[in-house]
Amino acid sequence: MNPTMLYAMLVLAIVFEVLGTSAMQAAQHFTKLLPTLVMVVCYAVAFYFLSYTLRAIPVGIAYAVWSGLGIVLISLAGYFVFGQKLDFAAVLGLALIVAGVVVLNLFSKSTFH
């Protein structure tokens, strides 16, 4: 399968995971029905796309990208949508995660090039 298509599916998985996690925050311990349903659907879609990418992307690489970018995106969503503050250490840590994902994808022989 085309590596670009696989990574596009991985990005979709990450986006749906972030949407699901944002809905989890809005669900307020599963007391709000609509956000809870959105969360369940988003997680199902996210895991579908993630499992599809595992046909060709090694699980460790896919999960590293999934978790790394997911952490960064949900932190940004927390900041912009939920008003959660990020201090310098948090921003530095997020930058290091992004750097790790970039290094992994640009220099590792375990990924597609």
N, C-alpha and C positions, 0 to 999 in steps of 0.2 A: 504494500500500500504506500501511497505517496506520503513522505514524511511531513510535508506541509499540511496535508489534510489531518494527519494524526495529531500534530501539534495544535491545529485549529480545534480539534475535538477536545484536546486537553484543556485549552483555554476556555472552551464552553463549559467543561466540567468544573473548572475553577470558578467561573462566573456564577454558575448555578449553586455551587457550594457557598459562595459568599452571600448570594441572595437568601439561601436557606438559613445561614447563620444570622443574617440581619433579621429575618422573619422570626427566628428563635428569640432574639432580643425583644422584638415587638410582641411576641406571644405571651410574655410575662408569666412564665412557669406554666404554660399551656392553658392559661385562663381565657385567652382570646382565641376564638375559633378560627377566624379567617387567617390570621398570621400563622397559626398552628398548621392549618391545611397547606398554606403556601410553603411552609418549611418542609413538610413531608414530601410534597411534589418536587420541590427544588432539589432536595437531597436525593430522591429517586432518579431524577434526570442527571444530576451530577455523577452519581455512581454508575449510571448506564454509560455515559460518555467516558468516564475514567476506565471502566472495564473494557470498553472498545479500544482505547489507546494501548492497553496492555497486550494486544495482539502482536505488537512489534516493538514498543518501547519497553525496556526493562523496568520491572516494577519499582526498583529502588530509584531509578532516574525519574520515572513518572511521579512517584510519590514525593520526591524531593521538590520537583517543580510545583506540584499540586499544593503541598503544604507551605512551601516558601512563599509563593505568590499569593496563596490564600491568606496567609498571615498578614502580609503587607496590605492587601486589598481590604480585608476586614478591619484592620487598624485604621485605614483611611475612611472607611464607612463609619466606624465608631466615632472618629473625629468630626467628620462633616455632617453625618446624619443624627448621631446620638449625643453630640457635644462632649465626647470623652476626650480628655486632654492627653497629649503625648509630651513627655519631658525629653530632654536632650538624650538621655541614655536610651529611651525607647526609640527615638529617631535614629540614633547611631546603630542600635541593634537591627532595626529594620533595613537600614542601608547595607549592613553586613550580610543579611539574608539575601537581598537582591544581588549583591556582589557574588555570593556563593552560587546562586542560580545561574548567573551570567557565566561564571568560570566553568561551571558544570557543563553548560550547553556549548560554550565556545571551544573548550580545550579537552573535554573528556572524550575518549574513544568509545565510550559506552553509549553515546547518543548518536543520532543521525547527523551527518554533515553534508 
